[in-house]
Amino acid sequence: MPPVSDSPTKALAAPERSLVQRMEALQRANDIRSRRAQLKRDLKAGRQAIHELLLDPPEYLETAKVFDLLLAVPKYGRVKVNKILSTCRISPSKTIGGLSQRQRTELVELMRRR
């Protein structure tokens, strides 16, 4: 444990980004948003299975919330999604990439039964 000092700690500021870096980050963010939106439309239409996405998510889905992804599945509303997440002991704010292997398999098994 570091020694306690009397000096106030400085808040770390985000590093300055050049215009090119900001534009690249914006482009990446827009790309991720559009891919997620398309994926949600595919889930709603039944063209994509949720089980595959939970077990082996693509990179652009790693930072998406589990709650939001489950809401895109047909016949799954807020109440049912909250019930499933609490059964699997998963926080509604948990991201897809933050799920443990136990949570992934438990979630997939529970969703296959419904």
Stockholm file with secondary structure:
# STOCKHOLM 1.0

chainA/1-114         MPPVSDSPTKALAAPERSLVQRMEALQRANDIRSRRAQLKRDLKAGRQAIHELLLDPPEYLETAKVFDLLLAVPKYGRVKVNKILSTCRISPSKTIGGLSQRQRTELVELMRRR
#=GR chainA/1-114 SS CCCCCSSCCCCCCCCCCCHHHHHHHHHHHHHHHHHHHHHHHHHHHTSSCHHHHHHSCCGGGTTSBHHHHHHTSTTCCHHHHHHHHHHTTCCTTCBSTTCCHHHHHHHHHHHHHC
#=GC SS_cons         CCCCCSSCCCCCCCCCCCHHHHHHHHHHHHHHHHHHHHHHHHHHHTSSCHHHHHHSCCGGGTTSBHHHHHHTSTTCCHHHHHHHHHHTTCCTTCBSTTCCHHHHHHHHHHHHHC
//
